[in-house]
Amino acid sequence: MTTIRARWPLAAGLIAVATLAWGHGDVAPQAVNTDALPDIGEEWLTENPYRSMEPEVFQAAIQIGDSGFNQNCARCHGLGAISGGLAPDLRFLEAEEYGDEWFAERFQHGMTQNGVTKMPAFGEILGQKAAWAIRSYIETRPDDQQVVEAAPQLTAMRDKLAGYATDAAGADVEALKAELLEINAGFETLSGAPVADSAAAHAARVIDGSPEKFHEAAQLIDIVLSVAN
């Protein structure tokens, strides 16, 4: 069985705002809307099916998994999947079938230790589509150390986007997207997945030329910078 390497992340600010009680049994699972994802059958798979699908499907899985994780998992495993050490740091779970098997087994059946529920069984309640969406989100988390190191670039982009939120005239949306994606391309995942999905990538998906979306994108990056600092 796969073991998850322990790590104390540098982004301590994020941990501080997460409630990391290693005792999840008293929390009712929150439903995850997976209507946007293709059906994958009733029988539980042993490998993330969305990983090998079209990029649009995998991206939808990541976004749905983001919401599902933060509703159901962040309390113990940390916001952004950055664990404070009380629960396993899932970002280190290998983005391979053996890592998927560990995840699927734990997601379905939960964990009980000495008669105490440490993690509830999510399988029957949330279903397989939600499970693999959450898995897609987890495996694409960027290395937080690299995000910290990229703070100057992210700050410059935040300020640029915030400026366009006030006056979007002359904004080259495609060039801005390319710049954000270039920053994102510099981040590695801790799972070994080939592509990270950071706030820079999220911001690139958000902007459409409108001041409102520039503001939203700037806020996304600002949250990451607040953590890094």
Secondary structure by P-SEA (a helix, b strand, c coil): cbbbbbbbccaaaaaaacccccccccccbbbbbcccccccccccccccccccccaaaaaaaaaaaaaaaaacccccccccccccccccccccccccaaaaaaaaaaaabbbbcccccccccccccccaaaaaaaaaaaaacccaaaaaaaaaaaaaaaaaaaaaaacccccaaaaaaaaaaaaaaaccccccccccccaaaaaaacccccaaaaaaaaaaaaaaaaaac
